[in-house]
Amino acid sequence: MTFTEEWFGEASQAVLAGLCESVKYLDGAIIEVGCWEGRSTCALANAAYPEPVHAVDTWHGSPGEISADLAAVRDVHARFLANVEALTQGNVIPHRVGWRDFDWPARVKLVHIDATHEYDEVAENIAAVLPYMVPGGVICGDDNHHPPVRQAVLDTLGAEDTFAQATLWIWRAP
């Protein structure tokens, strides 16, 4: 197991696992959009076990970001698969597609968004999953400190309905 970058720290892993625990009683899918080497995926999968976690990513990195440069010189997808195999109990289902091409399940109880950090991508990803959210379900994502991410969250979900813990932004469906 190898995690090359320290992009998702222990505090954020604990918050994500706690959010997963908080929706265990709900009926719906658990999805992660943007998985990289699987650090957040493993935290989510271990908290969700035995339920499956759908891991959605192209593993090509985000255009114009450092992740695209890194993915061009190493096999991030292979590292993800090795990490998931070593650190989870086999409940991760990888989908090697972008979120726009993912076939969203009819009911979603938790989605963690950590893909491209551009305003339009984040806002459109949130808007795409909103119709599938079950009451009490959670939409959350990493990089709350990143201005385009934070602004997309506030504009799409509303400042009064979102909050932050560690590096995550969090919204719960009414």
Secondary structure as UniProt FT lines:
FT   HELIX           10..22
FT   TURN            23..25
FT   STRAND          29..33
FT   TURN            36..37
FT   HELIX           39..48
FT   TURN            49..50
FT   STRAND          53..56
FT   TURN            63..64
FT   HELIX           66..73
FT   HELIX           76..87
FT   STRAND          92..95
FT   HELIX           99..101
FT   STRAND          108..113
FT   HELIX           119..129
FT   HELIX           130..132
FT   STRAND          133..141
FT   TURN            144..145
FT   HELIX           147..157
FT   HELIX           159..161
FT   STRAND          162..165
FT   TURN            166..167
FT   STRAND          168..172
//
